[in-house]
Amino acid sequence: MIMVKHQQSHLLRHPVCLALMRYKWKSLGRRVFYFNLFLYVFFLFFLTGYTMDKLNYETFPGNTESQLESLYLLACKYCVLVSVFLLEIGELGEMYRMRSSYIKMSNAVDWAIYTLTIIFVLEINILTYFPYGPGCNLYLPLDLNGNEEETCWMWPVGSLLITSAWLNLLKYFTQLPFFGIFLIMFGNILKTMKKLSLLILIFIFAFGFGFHILFINNT
């Protein structure tokens, strides 16, 4: 930690440092990492089951009346809540251990996912002025004919939550020997593409405006 703090991370490649890190990994680090990985997969498994069963064609706003939760749905809900509680305990322990070094984007994403999970699973109405439920009983004029269609905050929230939770699983795979190298390569490619994005935008605008003028009279 001191080497990284003083920007001397290259010293970590020294054989003594490598031997010490390998010893710590085998004695304790490996067990902690795989426990956290198992706990997150457990959370992700039941969150996926809950979301897929809660948000389907039959429960889509306007299709059917409100239905009671099944035993499977209740089991998934409590498993998700228990796993989120344990994951948050782990995050608090990591926060206490790392102090100011804990402030990272990846940790902020973790807390956002856990908070959104609690809101989604407990069906806490984030739109306080609107009633909620399986259909949310919220009607807004959305279609082109001016007819009122039922909508529900749980659908976009659930979609965002399940997507973010699965993508966040990649964070654990970066620390695995086999998968980590590919994710690092993918990250480097994205960084390179970000640097080239300005040049790509110039080409898009240049040809876009030119062809727009040429085909402006075509239907």
C-alpha positions in Angstrom: 0.0 0.0 0.0 2.9 2.4 0.8 4.5 1.6 -2.5 1.3 2.4 -4.4 0.8 5.6 -2.4 4.2 6.9 -3.2 3.8 5.9 -6.9 6.4 3.1 -6.7 4.2 0.3 -7.7 7.0 -1.2 -9.9 8.6 -2.3 -6.7 5.8 -4.8 -6.2 7.4 -6.9 -9.0 10.4 -7.6 -6.7 10.7 -11.4 -5.9 10.3 -10.7 -2.2 7.1 -8.7 -2.7 5.8 -11.3 -5.1 6.5 -14.1 -2.6 4.8 -12.1 0.2 1.7 -11.4 -1.9 1.5 -15.0 -3.0 1.6 -16.2 0.6 -1.1 -13.8 1.7 -3.2 -14.8 -1.3 -3.0 -18.5 -0.5 -3.3 -18.1 3.3 -6.3 -15.7 3.4 -7.0 -13.6 0.3 -8.1 -16.5 -1.8 -10.7 -17.6 0.7 -12.1 -14.1 1.2 -12.2 -13.5 -2.6 -14.1 -16.7 -3.4 -16.5 -16.2 -0.5 -17.3 -12.7 -1.9 -17.7 -14.1 -5.4 -20.0 -16.9 -4.2 -22.1 -14.4 -2.2 -22.4 -12.1 -5.2 -23.4 -15.0 -7.5 -25.9 -16.1 -4.9 -27.3 -12.6 -4.8 -27.3 -12.4 -8.6 -29.0 -15.7 -9.1 -32.0 -14.9 -6.8 -32.2 -11.3 -8.1 -32.5 -12.7 -11.6 -35.1 -15.2 -10.6 -37.1 -12.5 -8.7 -37.0 -10.0 -11.5 -37.9 -12.5 -14.3 -40.8 -13.8 -12.3 -42.0 -10.4 -11.1 -41.7 -8.6 -14.5 -43.2 -10.8 -17.2 -46.0 -10.6 -19.8 -48.8 -11.5 -17.4 -47.7 -8.8 -14.9 -47.0 -6.1 -17.5 -49.0 -3.0 -16.7 -52.5 -3.1 -18.2 -52.5 -6.9 -19.1 -53.9 -8.3 -15.9 -55.1 -7.4 -12.5 -52.9 -7.3 -9.4 -51.8 -10.8 -8.3 -50.4 -12.1 -5.0 -46.8 -13.1 -4.8 -46.1 -16.8 -5.2 -44.0 -18.8 -2.7 -41.1 -18.9 -5.2 -41.2 -15.1 -5.5 -41.3 -14.6 -1.7 -38.3 -17.1 -1.3 -36.3 -15.1 -3.9 -37.2 -11.8 -2.3 -35.9 -12.9 1.2 -32.8 -14.5 -0.3 -32.0 -11.3 -2.2 -32.5 -9.2 1.0 -30.3 -11.5 3.1 -27.5 -11.5 0.5 -27.7 -7.7 0.1 -27.4 -7.3 3.8 -24.3 -9.6 3.9 -22.7 -7.8 0.9 -23.3 -4.4 2.6 -21.7 -5.7 5.8 -18.6 -6.6 3.6 -18.6 -3.2 2.0 -18.7 -1.5 5.5 -15.8 -3.6 6.6 -13.8 -2.7 3.5 -14.7 1.0 4.1 -13.4 0.8 7.6 -10.2 -0.9 6.5 -9.4 1.3 3.5 -10.6 4.7 4.9 -10.3 7.4 2.2 -8.9 4.9 -0.3 -12.3 3.3 -0.4 -13.7 6.1 -2.5 -13.8 4.6 -6.0 -16.2 4.4 -8.8 -16.5 0.6 -8.5 -17.5 0.9 -4.9 -20.0 3.6 -5.7 -21.6 1.3 -8.3 -21.8 -1.5 -5.7 -23.7 0.7 -3.3 -26.0 2.0 -6.1 -26.9 -1.6 -7.1 -27.5 -2.6 -3.5 -29.7 0.4 -2.8 -31.6 0.0 -6.0 -32.2 -3.7 -5.1 -33.7 -2.8 -1.8 -36.0 -0.2 -3.4 -37.0 -2.7 -6.2 -37.5 -5.8 -4.0 -39.4 -4.0 -1.2 -41.4 -2.0 -3.9 -40.6 1.3 -2.2 -42.4 3.9 -4.2 -39.7 6.2 -5.5 -42.4 8.3 -7.2 -43.9 9.4 -4.0 -46.8 11.2 -5.6 -47.9 8.1 -7.5 -49.5 4.9 -6.1 -47.6 1.7 -6.7 -48.2 -2.1 -7.0 -47.8 -4.8 -9.6 -49.4 -2.4 -12.1 -48.6 0.7 -10.2 -52.1 2.0 -11.1 -50.5 5.0 -12.8 -52.0 6.2 -16.1 -50.3 8.6 -18.4 -51.2 9.6 -22.1 -48.4 7.9 -23.9 -49.7 6.7 -27.2 -50.1 8.7 -30.4 -53.9 8.6 -30.3 -54.0 10.3 -26.9 -55.2 7.2 -25.1 -54.1 6.6 -21.5 -51.7 3.7 -21.0 -50.7 2.2 -17.7 -47.0 2.5 -16.8 -44.9 1.5 -13.8 -41.6 2.7 -12.4 -40.6 -0.9 -11.5 -40.1 -1.9 -15.1 -37.3 0.6 -16.1 -35.8 0.2 -12.6 -35.8 -3.5 -12.8 -34.3 -3.4 -16.3 -31.5 -1.1 -15.2 -30.9 -3.1 -12.0 -30.6 -6.5 -13.7 -28.3 -5.2 -16.4 -26.0 -3.4 -14.0 -25.9 -6.3 -11.6 -24.8 -8.7 -14.3 -22.2 -6.3 -15.7 -20.8 -5.7 -12.2 -20.0 -9.4 -12.0 -17.1 -8.6 -14.4 -15.4 -6.8 -11.6 -14.8 -10.2 -9.9 -13.6 -11.8 -13.1 -10.8 -9.2 -13.5 -9.1 -10.8 -10.5 -9.2 -14.3 -11.9 -6.0 -15.5 -13.7 -7.6 -16.8 -16.8 -10.3 -14.1 -17.4 -8.6 -11.1 -16.0 -6.1 -10.6 -18.9 -9.0 -10.5 -21.4 -10.9 -8.0 -19.4 -7.8 -5.8 -19.1 -7.3 -6.0 -22.8 -10.9 -5.1 -23.4 -10.5 -2.1 -21.1 -7.4 -0.9 -23.0 -9.3 -1.2 -26.3 -12.1 1.0 -24.8 -9.6 3.6 -23.7 -8.0 3.7 -27.1 -11.4 4.0 -28.8 -12.2 6.9 -26.4 -9.1 8.7 -27.6 -10.1 8.1 -31.2 -13.7 9.2 -30.7 -13.1 12.8 -31.7 -11.6 11.7 -35.0 -14.5 9.3 -35.6 -17.0 12.1 -34.9 -15.3 14.4 -37.4 -15.7 11.7 -40.1 -19.3 11.1 -39.2 -20.2 14.8 -39.3 -18.2 15.3 -42.5 -19.9 12.5 -44.5 -23.2 13.0 -42.8 -23.6 16.6 -43.8 -22.3 15.9 -47.3 -24.7 13.1 -48.1 -27.5 15.0 -46.4 -27.1 17.7 -49.0 -26.8 15.3 -51.9 -30.0 13.3 -50.9 -32.0 16.1 -49.4 -34.7 15.8 -52.2 -35.0 12.0 -51.9 -38.0 10.5 -50.1 
